[in-house]
Amino acid sequence: MAVDPTLLSILACPQDKGPLLLVDDTVLYNPRLRRAYPIENGIPVLLVDDARDVSDAEHEDFVARGVAGWAAS
């Protein structure tokens, strides 16, 4: 289930309040903090405790494939 573009345009990282990248409708990614937030059944789980750190390689992959939600609006 895809994340609604309108919802994506207003979502922000709960930690630094900045924009997030959508990666394959499965992850919202904060490239500044290198933290990935899961999307479960089309619903973003934007809880700091549920986010995970990503490796350097995964960071590069997410940045290359991610779609900026704020730029899409």
PyMOL Python script that loads the backbone (N, CA, C, O; Angstrom):
from pymol import cmd

cmd.read_pdbstr("""\
ATOM      1  N   MET A   1       0.852  -1.178   0.000  1.00  0.00           N
ATOM      2  CA  MET A   1       0.000   0.000   0.000  1.00  0.00           C
ATOM      3  C   MET A   1       0.897   1.241   0.000  1.00  0.00           C
ATOM      4  O   MET A   1       1.760   1.383   0.867  1.00  0.00           O
ATOM      5  N   ALA A   2       0.701   2.119  -0.948  1.00  0.00           N
ATOM      6  CA  ALA A   2       1.528   3.317  -1.100  1.00  0.00           C
ATOM      7  C   ALA A   2       1.138   4.395  -0.094  1.00  0.00           C
ATOM      8  O   ALA A   2      -0.015   4.494   0.327  1.00  0.00           O
ATOM      9  N   VAL A   3       2.130   5.194   0.278  1.00  0.00           N
ATOM     10  CA  VAL A   3       1.889   6.326   1.162  1.00  0.00           C
ATOM     11  C   VAL A   3       1.261   7.442   0.333  1.00  0.00           C
ATOM     12  O   VAL A   3       1.750   7.773  -0.747  1.00  0.00           O
ATOM     13  N   ASP A   4       0.180   8.016   0.841  1.00  0.00           N
ATOM     14  CA  ASP A   4      -0.514   9.095   0.152  1.00  0.00           C
ATOM     15  C   ASP A   4       0.424  10.288  -0.042  1.00  0.00           C
ATOM     16  O   ASP A   4       1.085  10.704   0.910  1.00  0.00           O
ATOM     17  N   PRO A   5       0.496  10.848  -1.256  1.00  0.00           N
ATOM     18  CA  PRO A   5       1.402  11.977  -1.517  1.00  0.00           C
ATOM     19  C   PRO A   5       1.117  13.198  -0.630  1.00  0.00           C
ATOM     20  O   PRO A   5       2.045  13.903  -0.235  1.00  0.00           O
ATOM     21  N   THR A   6      -0.149  13.448  -0.321  1.00  0.00           N
ATOM     22  CA  THR A   6      -0.492  14.574   0.553  1.00  0.00           C
ATOM     23  C   THR A   6       0.061  14.339   1.952  1.00  0.00           C
ATOM     24  O   THR A   6       0.613  15.252   2.566  1.00  0.00           O
ATOM     25  N   LEU A   7      -0.086  13.119   2.456  1.00  0.00           N
ATOM     26  CA  LEU A   7       0.465  12.779   3.764  1.00  0.00           C
ATOM     27  C   LEU A   7       1.985  12.907   3.744  1.00  0.00           C
ATOM     28  O   LEU A   7       2.575  13.469   4.667  1.00  0.00           O
ATOM     29  N   LEU A   8       2.608  12.396   2.712  1.00  0.00           N
ATOM     30  CA  LEU A   8       4.059  12.467   2.606  1.00  0.00           C
ATOM     31  C   LEU A   8       4.553  13.908   2.628  1.00  0.00           C
ATOM     32  O   LEU A   8       5.611  14.193   3.190  1.00  0.00           O
ATOM     33  N   SER A   9       3.803  14.808   2.028  1.00  0.00           N
ATOM     34  CA  SER A   9       4.235  16.208   1.956  1.00  0.00           C
ATOM     35  C   SER A   9       4.223  16.914   3.314  1.00  0.00           C
ATOM     36  O   SER A   9       4.875  17.945   3.477  1.00  0.00           O
ATOM     37  N   ILE A  10       3.487  16.369   4.289  1.00  0.00           N
ATOM     38  CA  ILE A  10       3.436  17.024   5.608  1.00  0.00           C
ATOM     39  C   ILE A  10       4.194  16.273   6.695  1.00  0.00           C
ATOM     40  O   ILE A  10       4.348  16.781   7.806  1.00  0.00           O
ATOM     41  N   LEU A  11       4.666  15.076   6.388  1.00  0.00           N
ATOM     42  CA  LEU A  11       5.409  14.303   7.388  1.00  0.00           C
ATOM     43  C   LEU A  11       6.787  14.905   7.629  1.00  0.00           C
ATOM     44  O   LEU A  11       7.412  15.439   6.713  1.00  0.00           O
ATOM     45  N   ALA A  12       7.250  14.813   8.866  1.00  0.00           N
ATOM     46  CA  ALA A  12       8.584  15.294   9.229  1.00  0.00           C
ATOM     47  C   ALA A  12       9.192  14.327  10.231  1.00  0.00           C
ATOM     48  O   ALA A  12       8.481  13.588  10.912  1.00  0.00           O
ATOM     49  N   CYS A  13      10.497  14.341  10.309  1.00  0.00           N
ATOM     50  CA  CYS A  13      11.203  13.521  11.283  1.00  0.00           C
ATOM     51  C   CYS A  13      10.818  13.980  12.685  1.00  0.00           C
ATOM     52  O   CYS A  13      10.869  15.176  12.971  1.00  0.00           O
ATOM     53  N   PRO A  14      10.438  13.069  13.552  1.00  0.00           N
ATOM     54  CA  PRO A  14      10.066  13.465  14.908  1.00  0.00           C
ATOM     55  C   PRO A  14      11.257  13.943  15.739  1.00  0.00           C
ATOM     56  O   PRO A  14      11.077  14.592  16.769  1.00  0.00           O
ATOM     57  N   GLN A  15      12.462  13.626  15.294  1.00  0.00           N
ATOM     58  CA  GLN A  15      13.643  14.000  16.057  1.00  0.00           C
ATOM     59  C   GLN A  15      14.156  15.388  15.691  1.00  0.00           C
ATOM     60  O   GLN A  15      14.363  16.222  16.572  1.00  0.00           O
ATOM     61  N   ASP A  16      14.364  15.646  14.386  1.00  0.00           N
ATOM     62  CA  ASP A  16      14.904  16.961  14.001  1.00  0.00           C
ATOM     63  C   ASP A  16      13.903  17.834  13.236  1.00  0.00           C
ATOM     64  O   ASP A  16      14.230  18.952  12.838  1.00  0.00           O
ATOM     65  N   LYS A  17      12.699  17.329  13.034  1.00  0.00           N
ATOM     66  CA  LYS A  17      11.594  18.064  12.392  1.00  0.00           C
ATOM     67  C   LYS A  17      11.845  18.402  10.932  1.00  0.00           C
ATOM     68  O   LYS A  17      11.142  19.237  10.363  1.00  0.00           O
ATOM     69  N   GLY A  18      12.837  17.765  10.316  1.00  0.00           N
ATOM     70  CA  GLY A  18      13.155  18.013   8.915  1.00  0.00           C
ATOM     71  C   GLY A  18      12.432  17.053   7.987  1.00  0.00           C
ATOM     72  O   GLY A  18      11.776  16.117   8.444  1.00  0.00           O
ATOM     73  N   PRO A  19      12.549  17.283   6.673  1.00  0.00           N
ATOM     74  CA  PRO A  19      11.885  16.426   5.686  1.00  0.00           C
ATOM     75  C   PRO A  19      12.488  15.029   5.632  1.00  0.00           C
ATOM     76  O   PRO A  19      13.632  14.798   6.021  1.00  0.00           O
ATOM     77  N   LEU A  20      11.671  14.112   5.133  1.00  0.00           N
ATOM     78  CA  LEU A  20      12.058  12.715   5.017  1.00  0.00           C
ATOM     79  C   LEU A  20      12.015  12.282   3.562  1.00  0.00           C
ATOM     80  O   LEU A  20      11.283  12.855   2.755  1.00  0.00           O
ATOM     81  N   LEU A  21      12.802  11.267   3.234  1.00  0.00           N
ATOM     82  CA  LEU A  21      12.762  10.655   1.909  1.00  0.00           C
ATOM     83  C   LEU A  21      11.925   9.387   1.986  1.00  0.00           C
ATOM     84  O   LEU A  21      12.043   8.621   2.942  1.00  0.00           O
ATOM     85  N   LEU A  22      11.090   9.163   0.995  1.00  0.00           N
ATOM     86  CA  LEU A  22      10.334   7.925   0.880  1.00  0.00           C
ATOM     87  C   LEU A  22      11.136   6.966   0.020  1.00  0.00           C
ATOM     88  O   LEU A  22      11.530   7.302  -1.097  1.00  0.00           O
ATOM     89  N   VAL A  23      11.380   5.762   0.545  1.00  0.00           N
ATOM     90  CA  VAL A  23      12.151   4.756  -0.176  1.00  0.00           C
ATOM     91  C   VAL A  23      11.269   3.520  -0.367  1.00  0.00           C
ATOM     92  O   VAL A  23      10.967   2.798   0.584  1.00  0.00           O
ATOM     93  N   ASP A  24      10.863   3.296  -1.624  1.00  0.00           N
ATOM     94  CA  ASP A  24      10.110   2.094  -2.017  1.00  0.00           C
ATOM     95  C   ASP A  24       8.835   1.855  -1.204  1.00  0.00           C
ATOM     96  O   ASP A  24       8.446   0.701  -1.025  1.00  0.00           O
ATOM     97  N   ASP A  25       8.188   2.878  -0.716  1.00  0.00           N
ATOM     98  CA  ASP A  25       6.955   2.748   0.076  1.00  0.00           C
ATOM     99  C   ASP A  25       7.121   1.820   1.282  1.00  0.00           C
ATOM    100  O   ASP A  25       6.133   1.298   1.798  1.00  0.00           O
ATOM    101  N   THR A  26       8.366   1.607   1.740  1.00  0.00           N
ATOM    102  CA  THR A  26       8.587   0.746   2.900  1.00  0.00           C
ATOM    103  C   THR A  26       9.329   1.447   4.027  1.00  0.00           C
ATOM    104  O   THR A  26       9.306   0.997   5.173  1.00  0.00           O
ATOM    105  N   VAL A  27       9.998   2.569   3.688  1.00  0.00           N
ATOM    106  CA  VAL A  27      10.835   3.269   4.666  1.00  0.00           C
ATOM    107  C   VAL A  27      10.743   4.775   4.433  1.00  0.00           C
ATOM    108  O   VAL A  27      10.729   5.241   3.293  1.00  0.00           O
ATOM    109  N   LEU A  28      10.681   5.525   5.531  1.00  0.00           N
ATOM    110  CA  LEU A  28      10.903   6.966   5.486  1.00  0.00           C
ATOM    111  C   LEU A  28      12.281   7.193   6.060  1.00  0.00           C
ATOM    112  O   LEU A  28      12.595   6.701   7.144  1.00  0.00           O
ATOM    113  N   TYR A  29      13.109   7.936   5.340  1.00  0.00           N
ATOM    114  CA  TYR A  29      14.514   8.040   5.703  1.00  0.00           C
ATOM    115  C   TYR A  29      14.922   9.485   5.961  1.00  0.00           C
ATOM    116  O   TYR A  29      14.597  10.380   5.181  1.00  0.00           O
ATOM    117  N   ASN A  30      15.638   9.703   7.061  1.00  0.00           N
ATOM    118  CA  ASN A  30      16.213  11.001   7.386  1.00  0.00           C
ATOM    119  C   ASN A  30      17.708  10.930   7.076  1.00  0.00           C
ATOM    120  O   ASN A  30      18.468  10.339   7.843  1.00  0.00           O
ATOM    121  N   PRO A  31      18.140  11.529   5.953  1.00  0.00           N
ATOM    122  CA  PRO A  31      19.556  11.435   5.582  1.00  0.00           C
ATOM    123  C   PRO A  31      20.476  12.264   6.477  1.00  0.00           C
ATOM    124  O   PRO A  31      21.677  12.000   6.535  1.00  0.00           O
ATOM    125  N   ARG A  32      19.935  13.251   7.166  1.00  0.00           N
ATOM    126  CA  ARG A  32      20.768  14.079   8.042  1.00  0.00           C
ATOM    127  C   ARG A  32      21.201  13.296   9.284  1.00  0.00           C
ATOM    128  O   ARG A  32      22.347  13.407   9.722  1.00  0.00           O
ATOM    129  N   LEU A  33      20.294  12.515   9.842  1.00  0.00           N
ATOM    130  CA  LEU A  33      20.603  11.727  11.038  1.00  0.00           C
ATOM    131  C   LEU A  33      20.912  10.265  10.713  1.00  0.00           C
ATOM    132  O   LEU A  33      21.317   9.494  11.582  1.00  0.00           O
ATOM    133  N   ARG A  34      20.712   9.897   9.432  1.00  0.00           N
ATOM    134  CA  ARG A  34      20.897   8.509   8.991  1.00  0.00           C
ATOM    135  C   ARG A  34      20.034   7.552   9.801  1.00  0.00           C
ATOM    136  O   ARG A  34      20.503   6.545  10.332  1.00  0.00           O
ATOM    137  N   ARG A  35      18.745   7.907   9.875  1.00  0.00           N
ATOM    138  CA  ARG A  35      17.774   7.097  10.608  1.00  0.00           C
ATOM    139  C   ARG A  35      16.638   6.713   9.672  1.00  0.00           C
ATOM    140  O   ARG A  35      16.142   7.546   8.914  1.00  0.00           O
ATOM    141  N   ALA A  36      16.225   5.444   9.725  1.00  0.00           N
ATOM    142  CA  ALA A  36      15.147   4.924   8.889  1.00  0.00           C
ATOM    143  C   ALA A  36      13.940   4.587   9.752  1.00  0.00           C
ATOM    144  O   ALA A  36      14.053   3.912  10.775  1.00  0.00           O
ATOM    145  N   TYR A  37      12.780   5.075   9.314  1.00  0.00           N
ATOM    146  CA  TYR A  37      11.513   4.814  10.001  1.00  0.00           C
ATOM    147  C   TYR A  37      10.700   3.842   9.149  1.00  0.00           C
ATOM    148  O   TYR A  37      10.557   4.054   7.945  1.00  0.00           O
ATOM    149  N   PRO A  38      10.168   2.784   9.753  1.00  0.00           N
ATOM    150  CA  PRO A  38       9.418   1.794   8.972  1.00  0.00           C
ATOM    151  C   PRO A  38       8.046   2.320   8.552  1.00  0.00           C
ATOM    152  O   PRO A  38       7.483   3.219   9.176  1.00  0.00           O
ATOM    153  N   ILE A  39       7.530   1.732   7.478  1.00  0.00           N
ATOM    154  CA  ILE A  39       6.151   1.947   7.057  1.00  0.00           C
ATOM    155  C   ILE A  39       5.493   0.577   7.115  1.00  0.00           C
ATOM    156  O   ILE A  39       5.909  -0.348   6.417  1.00  0.00           O
ATOM    157  N   GLU A  40       4.470   0.447   7.944  1.00  0.00           N
ATOM    158  CA  GLU A  40       3.796  -0.839   8.133  1.00  0.00           C
ATOM    159  C   GLU A  40       2.360  -0.739   7.633  1.00  0.00           C
ATOM    160  O   GLU A  40       1.579   0.073   8.129  1.00  0.00           O
ATOM    161  N   ASN A  41       2.019  -1.562   6.655  1.00  0.00           N
ATOM    162  CA  ASN A  41       0.683  -1.555   6.050  1.00  0.00           C
ATOM    163  C   ASN A  41       0.286  -0.168   5.565  1.00  0.00           C
ATOM    164  O   ASN A  41      -0.867   0.239   5.708  1.00  0.00           O
ATOM    165  N   GLY A  42       1.241   0.555   4.995  1.00  0.00           N
ATOM    166  CA  GLY A  42       0.981   1.879   4.460  1.00  0.00           C
ATOM    167  C   GLY A  42       0.955   2.989   5.483  1.00  0.00           C
ATOM    168  O   GLY A  42       0.673   4.137   5.139  1.00  0.00           O
ATOM    169  N   ILE A  43       1.242   2.673   6.744  1.00  0.00           N
ATOM    170  CA  ILE A  43       1.201   3.664   7.817  1.00  0.00           C
ATOM    171  C   ILE A  43       2.620   3.914   8.334  1.00  0.00           C
ATOM    172  O   ILE A  43       3.264   2.996   8.842  1.00  0.00           O
ATOM    173  N   PRO A  44       3.110   5.153   8.206  1.00  0.00           N
ATOM    174  CA  PRO A  44       4.444   5.476   8.722  1.00  0.00           C
ATOM    175  C   PRO A  44       4.493   5.361  10.248  1.00  0.00           C
ATOM    176  O   PRO A  44       3.610   5.856  10.949  1.00  0.00           O
ATOM    177  N   VAL A  45       5.531   4.707  10.744  1.00  0.00           N
ATOM    178  CA  VAL A  45       5.735   4.578  12.186  1.00  0.00           C
ATOM    179  C   VAL A  45       6.836   5.567  12.564  1.00  0.00           C
ATOM    180  O   VAL A  45       8.021   5.234  12.542  1.00  0.00           O
ATOM    181  N   LEU A  46       6.429   6.780  12.909  1.00  0.00           N
ATOM    182  CA  LEU A  46       7.382   7.855  13.178  1.00  0.00           C
ATOM    183  C   LEU A  46       7.642   7.995  14.676  1.00  0.00           C
ATOM    184  O   LEU A  46       7.394   9.042  15.273  1.00  0.00           O
ATOM    185  N   LEU A  47       8.141   6.929  15.256  1.00  0.00           N
ATOM    186  CA  LEU A  47       8.528   6.915  16.663  1.00  0.00           C
ATOM    187  C   LEU A  47      10.049   6.816  16.725  1.00  0.00           C
ATOM    188  O   LEU A  47      10.645   5.928  16.114  1.00  0.00           O
ATOM    189  N   VAL A  48      10.669   7.722  17.458  1.00  0.00           N
ATOM    190  CA  VAL A  48      12.129   7.746  17.545  1.00  0.00           C
ATOM    191  C   VAL A  48      12.669   6.395  17.999  1.00  0.00           C
ATOM    192  O   VAL A  48      13.693   5.936  17.494  1.00  0.00           O
ATOM    193  N   ASP A  49      11.997   5.763  18.935  1.00  0.00           N
ATOM    194  CA  ASP A  49      12.472   4.475  19.447  1.00  0.00           C
ATOM    195  C   ASP A  49      12.359   3.335  18.429  1.00  0.00           C
ATOM    196  O   ASP A  49      13.043   2.321  18.569  1.00  0.00           O
ATOM    197  N   ASP A  50      11.514   3.482  17.414  1.00  0.00           N
ATOM    198  CA  ASP A  50      11.347   2.448  16.398  1.00  0.00           C
ATOM    199  C   ASP A  50      12.231   2.672  15.173  1.00  0.00           C
ATOM    200  O   ASP A  50      12.312   1.804  14.304  1.00  0.00           O
ATOM    201  N   ALA A  51      12.888   3.814  15.096  1.00  0.00           N
ATOM    202  CA  ALA A  51      13.783   4.097  13.976  1.00  0.00           C
ATOM    203  C   ALA A  51      15.066   3.284  14.145  1.00  0.00           C
ATOM    204  O   ALA A  51      15.422   2.871  15.249  1.00  0.00           O
ATOM    205  N   ARG A  52      15.750   3.068  13.018  1.00  0.00           N
ATOM    206  CA  ARG A  52      17.011   2.339  13.104  1.00  0.00           C
ATOM    207  C   ARG A  52      18.098   3.123  12.372  1.00  0.00           C
ATOM    208  O   ARG A  52      17.828   3.855  11.420  1.00  0.00           O
ATOM    209  N   ASP A  53      19.316   2.953  12.838  1.00  0.00           N
ATOM    210  CA  ASP A  53      20.475   3.542  12.167  1.00  0.00           C
ATOM    211  C   ASP A  53      20.769   2.730  10.916  1.00  0.00           C
ATOM    212  O   ASP A  53      20.485   1.534  10.861  1.00  0.00           O
ATOM    213  N   VAL A  54      21.341   3.389   9.910  1.00  0.00           N
ATOM    214  CA  VAL A  54      21.676   2.681   8.674  1.00  0.00           C
ATOM    215  C   VAL A  54      23.183   2.735   8.424  1.00  0.00           C
ATOM    216  O   VAL A  54      23.875   3.635   8.900  1.00  0.00           O
ATOM    217  N   SER A  55      23.663   1.773   7.682  1.00  0.00           N
ATOM    218  CA  SER A  55      25.088   1.708   7.323  1.00  0.00           C
ATOM    219  C   SER A  55      25.387   2.747   6.244  1.00  0.00           C
ATOM    220  O   SER A  55      24.475   3.330   5.659  1.00  0.00           O
ATOM    221  N   ASP A  56      26.673   2.970   5.990  1.00  0.00           N
ATOM    222  CA  ASP A  56      27.081   3.900   4.937  1.00  0.00           C
ATOM    223  C   ASP A  56      26.546   3.465   3.571  1.00  0.00           C
ATOM    224  O   ASP A  56      26.067   4.296   2.799  1.00  0.00           O
ATOM    225  N   ALA A  57      26.626   2.186   3.276  1.00  0.00           N
ATOM    226  CA  ALA A  57      26.151   1.676   1.981  1.00  0.00           C
ATOM    227  C   ALA A  57      24.636   1.845   1.859  1.00  0.00           C
ATOM    228  O   ALA A  57      24.134   2.241   0.807  1.00  0.00           O
ATOM    229  N   GLU A  58      23.922   1.549   2.925  1.00  0.00           N
ATOM    230  CA  GLU A  58      22.468   1.697   2.902  1.00  0.00           C
ATOM    231  C   GLU A  58      22.085   3.169   2.769  1.00  0.00           C
ATOM    232  O   GLU A  58      21.117   3.498   2.083  1.00  0.00           O
ATOM    233  N   HIS A  59      22.835   4.053   3.416  1.00  0.00           N
ATOM    234  CA  HIS A  59      22.592   5.491   3.304  1.00  0.00           C
ATOM    235  C   HIS A  59      22.694   5.923   1.839  1.00  0.00           C
ATOM    236  O   HIS A  59      21.807   6.612   1.335  1.00  0.00           O
ATOM    237  N   GLU A  60      23.761   5.525   1.158  1.00  0.00           N
ATOM    238  CA  GLU A  60      23.941   5.884  -0.244  1.00  0.00           C
ATOM    239  C   GLU A  60      22.794   5.355  -1.101  1.00  0.00           C
ATOM    240  O   GLU A  60      22.300   6.055  -1.984  1.00  0.00           O
ATOM    241  N   ASP A  61      22.373   4.123  -0.839  1.00  0.00           N
ATOM    242  CA  ASP A  61      21.277   3.514  -1.581  1.00  0.00           C
ATOM    243  C   ASP A  61      19.973   4.281  -1.347  1.00  0.00           C
ATOM    244  O   ASP A  61      19.259   4.592  -2.300  1.00  0.00           O
ATOM    245  N   PHE A  62      19.662   4.584  -0.095  1.00  0.00           N
ATOM    246  CA  PHE A  62      18.428   5.305   0.233  1.00  0.00           C
ATOM    247  C   PHE A  62      18.417   6.696  -0.402  1.00  0.00           C
ATOM    248  O   PHE A  62      17.391   7.122  -0.933  1.00  0.00           O
ATOM    249  N   VAL A  63      19.525   7.395  -0.354  1.00  0.00           N
ATOM    250  CA  VAL A  63      19.586   8.742  -0.936  1.00  0.00           C
ATOM    251  C   VAL A  63      19.394   8.665  -2.452  1.00  0.00           C
ATOM    252  O   VAL A  63      18.722   9.517  -3.033  1.00  0.00           O
ATOM    253  N   ALA A  64      19.971   7.665  -3.086  1.00  0.00           N
ATOM    254  CA  ALA A  64      19.844   7.505  -4.538  1.00  0.00           C
ATOM    255  C   ALA A  64      18.421   7.153  -4.956  1.00  0.00           C
ATOM    256  O   ALA A  64      17.953   7.616  -5.997  1.00  0.00           O
ATOM    257  N   ARG A  65      17.730   6.346  -4.165  1.00  0.00           N
ATOM    258  CA  ARG A  65      16.400   5.864  -4.538  1.00  0.00           C
ATOM    259  C   ARG A  65      15.260   6.658  -3.913  1.00  0.00           C
ATOM    260  O   ARG A  65      14.115   6.534  -4.349  1.00  0.00           O
ATOM    261  N   GLY A  66      15.547   7.467  -2.908  1.00  0.00           N
ATOM    262  CA  GLY A  66      14.493   8.146  -2.166  1.00  0.00           C
ATOM    263  C   GLY A  66      13.825   9.264  -2.941  1.00  0.00           C
ATOM    264  O   GLY A  66      14.420   9.901  -3.811  1.00  0.00           O
ATOM    265  N   VAL A  67      12.553   9.479  -2.590  1.00  0.00           N
ATOM    266  CA  VAL A  67      11.756  10.560  -3.157  1.00  0.00           C
ATOM    267  C   VAL A  67      11.468  11.538  -2.028  1.00  0.00           C
ATOM    268  O   VAL A  67      10.950  11.157  -0.978  1.00  0.00           O
ATOM    269  N   ALA A  68      11.808  12.800  -2.254  1.00  0.00           N
ATOM    270  CA  ALA A  68      11.599  13.824  -1.225  1.00  0.00           C
ATOM    271  C   ALA A  68      10.126  14.183  -1.153  1.00  0.00           C
ATOM    272  O   ALA A  68       9.543  14.642  -2.135  1.00  0.00           O
ATOM    273  N   GLY A  69       9.529  13.973   0.006  1.00  0.00           N
ATOM    274  CA  GLY A  69       8.118  14.260   0.188  1.00  0.00           C
ATOM    275  C   GLY A  69       7.781  15.727   0.092  1.00  0.00           C
ATOM    276  O   GLY A  69       6.749  16.086  -0.475  1.00  0.00           O
ATOM    277  N   TRP A  70       8.633  16.593   0.636  1.00  0.00           N
ATOM    278  CA  TRP A  70       8.335  18.018   0.627  1.00  0.00           C
ATOM    279  C   TRP A  70       8.504  18.600  -0.755  1.00  0.00           C
ATOM    280  O   TRP A  70       7.843  19.580  -1.097  1.00  0.00           O
ATOM    281  N   ALA A  71       9.387  18.012  -1.567  1.00  0.00           N
ATOM    282  CA  ALA A  71       9.591  18.516  -2.926  1.00  0.00           C
ATOM    283  C   ALA A  71       8.441  18.071  -3.837  1.00  0.00           C
ATOM    284  O   ALA A  71       8.194  18.686  -4.874  1.00  0.00           O
ATOM    285  N   ALA A  72       7.746  17.009  -3.448  1.00  0.00           N
ATOM    286  CA  ALA A  72       6.673  16.485  -4.292  1.00  0.00           C
ATOM    287  C   ALA A  72       5.398  17.301  -4.194  1.00  0.00           C
ATOM    288  O   ALA A  72       4.514  17.154  -5.037  1.00  0.00           O
ATOM    289  N   SER A  73       5.279  18.141  -3.208  1.00  0.00           N
ATOM    290  CA  SER A  73       4.032  18.888  -3.019  1.00  0.00           C
ATOM    291  C   SER A  73       4.001  20.160  -3.828  1.00  0.00           C
ATOM    292  O   SER A  73       3.018  20.900  -3.776  1.00  0.00           O
TER     293      SER A  73
END
""", "prot")
cmd.dss("prot")
cmd.show_as("cartoon", "prot")
cmd.util.cbc("prot")
cmd.orient("prot")
